[in-house]
């Protein structure tokens, strides 16, 4: 059985007050994943910037 199915089965038996906490935790994890993606994108930008700012790049993309 996949983890997603196991989680769904467990949630079926959770008391209502805990469901709010579970939902909060799921939203926290989604936010955390998004923040990690943003950090990676920003780190990539600084390392790629030197290539993006070359005149050869401007020439290659001028017709788009």
Rosetta blueprint (number, residue, H / E / L):
1 X L
2 X L
3 X H
4 X H
5 X H
6 X H
7 X H
8 X H
9 X H
10 X H
11 X H
12 X H
13 X L
14 X L
15 X L
16 X H
17 X H
18 X H
19 X H
20 X H
21 X H
22 X H
23 X H
24 X H
25 X H
26 X H
27 X H
28 X H
29 X H
30 X H
31 X H
32 X H
33 X H
34 X H
35 X H
36 X H
37 X H
38 X H
39 X H
40 X H
41 X H
42 X H
43 X H
44 X H
45 X H
46 X H
47 X H
48 X H
49 X H
50 X H
51 X H
52 X H
53 X L
54 X L
55 X H
56 X H
57 X H
58 X H
59 X H
60 X H
61 X H
62 X L
63 X L
64 X L
